[in-house]
């Protein structure tokens, strides 16, 4: 029974770490890219000259 309590404690700790990392990423502006998705289809996918066969 004590092993289950230890595993629950570890899993809650890991979940809390991931939640804090997600909150830090969203508040630091990591997901704030409003420009690129709207013009992504306008970019051309060209092969550089040195990679052509």
Helices and strands as residue ranges (DSSP letters): H 2-27, H 36-39, G 40-42, G 49-51
